[in-house]
């Protein structure tokens, strides 16, 4: 199938890059993948897979690297553990263990060299083929109560091309993200992207919007990435490939739109935001919340 005929195809597959070293969490990530750090009682990466599945994307490809075996094991069967729980009659924990195994059809491919996010996405080409696909970055945890992928899918179904998720951030933080130049549209939460800059200086940022880790991409991106030269940090940046797509004709898979997200999102690659995610999600659970809220109230009062 010609990639230019992909505009009307539904998005069925999700790609999750997970080859990073997690250096901000050393020494915890010396032998444990950062994606496996627990957020309450589930690894961060499971929230991402559950988000994909909830949006109808039950074919998930992980782009992994060395030392990621625990991630693969988590989504595999653990027959010994299951039998122990079954013998004890511990059906609640057995269901939790089996849930991660049965979530989705999961595949893996290794990114041998850490050449950037664009290169990691390119590793998915043989699995994705000529279909549109989602890219979900494991460091971005979207609160399950504020789904964004369905809205992004609706915009792609209407206009084709690629769709990225945007958040408005403080101007002084924009240098941490890809930043778009935008044009408004008839929809309050949708913008047309005309240019993109990876981690611009504050004075060079074309807007106060940041690209966060949710993308719906046209398969035309693969050919573009192949022609994309290493950019910031000497890596092949997905932002640079999207910049090219933004200027391409629609009948060639071009066009990039942004959906502005105003819900709850946590950066689990940042230590403070990670802790905020753990506390926020824990205090709102029925089994943990009452006791934890009471303790937090007392603890905070003691800080005054």
Secondary structure as the mmCIF struct_conf table of DSSP 4:
data_model
#
loop_
_struct_conf.conf_type_id
_struct_conf.id
_struct_conf.beg_label_comp_id
_struct_conf.beg_label_asym_id
_struct_conf.beg_label_seq_id
_struct_conf.end_label_comp_id
_struct_conf.end_label_asym_id
_struct_conf.end_label_seq_id
HELX_RH_3T_P HELX_RH_3T_P1 UNK A 3 UNK A 5
TURN_TY1_P TURN_TY1_P1 UNK A 7 UNK A 8
BEND BEND1 UNK A 9 UNK A 9
HELX_LH_PP_P HELX_LH_PP_P1 UNK A 10 UNK A 11
STRN STRN1 UNK A 13 UNK A 17
HELX_RH_3T_P HELX_RH_3T_P2 UNK A 23 UNK A 25
TURN_TY1_P TURN_TY1_P2 UNK A 26 UNK A 29
BEND BEND2 UNK A 30 UNK A 32
HELX_RH_3T_P HELX_RH_3T_P3 UNK A 34 UNK A 36
BEND BEND3 UNK A 37 UNK A 37
STRN STRN2 UNK A 38 UNK A 39
TURN_TY1_P TURN_TY1_P3 UNK A 40 UNK A 41
STRN STRN3 UNK A 42 UNK A 43
HELX_RH_AL_P HELX_RH_AL_P1 UNK A 44 UNK A 54
TURN_TY1_P TURN_TY1_P4 UNK A 55 UNK A 56
STRN STRN4 UNK A 59 UNK A 64
TURN_TY1_P TURN_TY1_P5 UNK A 66 UNK A 67
HELX_RH_AL_P HELX_RH_AL_P2 UNK A 69 UNK A 74
TURN_TY1_P TURN_TY1_P6 UNK A 75 UNK A 75
BEND BEND4 UNK A 76 UNK A 76
HELX_RH_AL_P HELX_RH_AL_P3 UNK A 79 UNK A 88
TURN_TY1_P TURN_TY1_P7 UNK A 89 UNK A 89
HELX_RH_AL_P HELX_RH_AL_P4 UNK A 91 UNK A 102
BEND BEND5 UNK A 103 UNK A 103
STRN STRN5 UNK A 105 UNK A 110
BEND BEND6 UNK A 112 UNK A 113
HELX_RH_AL_P HELX_RH_AL_P5 UNK A 117 UNK A 122
TURN_TY1_P TURN_TY1_P8 UNK A 123 UNK A 124
HELX_RH_AL_P HELX_RH_AL_P6 UNK A 125 UNK A 128
TURN_TY1_P TURN_TY1_P9 UNK A 129 UNK A 130
BEND BEND7 UNK A 131 UNK A 131
STRN STRN6 UNK A 133 UNK A 136
TURN_TY1_P TURN_TY1_P10 UNK A 138 UNK A 139
STRN STRN7 UNK A 140 UNK A 142
TURN_TY1_P TURN_TY1_P11 UNK A 144 UNK A 145
BEND BEND8 UNK A 146 UNK A 146
HELX_RH_AL_P HELX_RH_AL_P7 UNK A 149 UNK A 159
BEND BEND9 UNK A 161 UNK A 161
STRN STRN8 UNK A 162 UNK A 168
HELX_RH_3T_P HELX_RH_3T_P4 UNK A 171 UNK A 176
BEND BEND10 UNK A 177 UNK A 177
STRN STRN9 UNK A 178 UNK A 184
BEND BEND11 UNK A 186 UNK A 187
TURN_TY1_P TURN_TY1_P12 UNK A 188 UNK A 189
STRN STRN10 UNK A 190 UNK A 198
BEND BEND12 UNK A 199 UNK A 199
HELX_RH_3T_P HELX_RH_3T_P5 UNK A 202 UNK A 204
BEND BEND13 UNK A 206 UNK A 208
STRN STRN11 UNK A 209 UNK A 217
TURN_TY1_P TURN_TY1_P13 UNK A 219 UNK A 219
HELX_RH_AL_P HELX_RH_AL_P8 UNK A 220 UNK A 227
HELX_LH_PP_P HELX_LH_PP_P2 UNK A 228 UNK A 230
HELX_RH_3T_P HELX_RH_3T_P6 UNK A 232 UNK A 234
BEND BEND14 UNK A 235 UNK A 235
HELX_RH_AL_P HELX_RH_AL_P9 UNK A 238 UNK A 246
TURN_TY1_P TURN_TY1_P14 UNK A 247 UNK A 247
BEND BEND15 UNK A 248 UNK A 248
HELX_RH_3T_P HELX_RH_3T_P7 UNK A 250 UNK A 252
TURN_TY1_P TURN_TY1_P15 UNK A 253 UNK A 253
STRN STRN12 UNK A 256 UNK A 260
HELX_LH_PP_P HELX_LH_PP_P3 UNK A 261 UNK A 261
BEND BEND16 UNK A 263 UNK A 263
STRN STRN13 UNK A 265 UNK A 267
TURN_TY1_P TURN_TY1_P16 UNK A 268 UNK A 269
BEND BEND17 UNK A 270 UNK A 270
HELX_RH_AL_P HELX_RH_AL_P10 UNK A 271 UNK A 283
TURN_TY1_P TURN_TY1_P17 UNK A 284 UNK A 284
BEND BEND18 UNK A 285 UNK A 285
TURN_TY1_P TURN_TY1_P18 UNK A 286 UNK A 288
HELX_RH_AL_P HELX_RH_AL_P11 UNK A 289 UNK A 301
TURN_TY1_P TURN_TY1_P19 UNK A 302 UNK A 303
#
